[in-house]
Amino acid sequence: MDLRISEAEAREYAAMTWALAARAEAAGNIKLAKELVERARKADELWARYATTPGQEVN
């Protein structure tokens, strides 16, 4: 079973996690928002580290 994901899936996961963090913050759930921000940052870092096409790194 191949558990790898594509770059597009990794970018989508990071973007969705950022969006969920914003929604949690707007709803007043700061604890959840902080956890989601941490996950989103980690996802961005991993995507940037393993991006295969030059210039696609996240700034």
N, C-alpha and C positions, 0 to 999 in steps of 0.2 A: 504494500500500500504506500503510495507516494504522498507524503504530507506537505510537500513544498507548495508554495503559492506563487503566482506570477507577480511581476512588478505592479501591474494594474490592480490586482487584488490587494496588494500591500498598501498602495496609495489610497485605494477606496476605504480600506479598514482604518487608516490613519484619519482620513477626512471625516468618516462617520463618527469616529471616536471624539474628534474635536467638536463636531456638531452636538453629540450627546452631552458633552461637558458643558457646552453653552446652554443647552436646554435645562440641564440640572441646576446650573447656577441661576438661571432666570426663574426657576421654580423654587429657589431658596434652599436647595439641597447642597450646601457648600461642601460637606464631607464627600459626597458622591462626585461632585464637580472636580474636587482636588484629585481624587483617585483617577478619574477619567483623563484629566490633563496629564497626569503622570504617565498613564498608559499611552496617550496620544504622542507625547514627546518621545517615549521609547520606540513607538512604531515609526515615527519620523526618522529617528536616528538609525534604526535598523534598515529602513528603506534607503536612506542616503548612503549607508555603508555598503549595501549590496546592489545598488543600482548598476545596471550593466551598460547603460548608454551614457557616455560623457555628457555633462551638462544637465543631467536630470537630478543631480543631488539637491536635497532640500536645504535651503539657507536658513 
